Amino acid sequence: MSETLPEYDEQLDTRGLFCPEPIMMLHNKVAELKPGQVLQVVATDPATTRDVPKFCQFLNHDLVAQTAVGDELYYYVRVCD
């Protein structure tokens, strides 16, 4: 990864899982974090390119960055109040 990506407090590895599991796991993990913390989500399900941004928008969390490396997708979600 050549671009500078945000630092993160926790990581959620959903590689190999398919919709709806990555989003269900994201929902549970975000509930464990404090406002302001950043969660790195690693996924391989292409549906997450649609689902993670919609999750953040719907629940008012900040999607601060996303990138792909090969077939792995990385999302950085800042937990909001």
Order of alpha helices (4+ residues) and beta strands (2+ residues): beta-alpha-beta-alpha-beta-beta
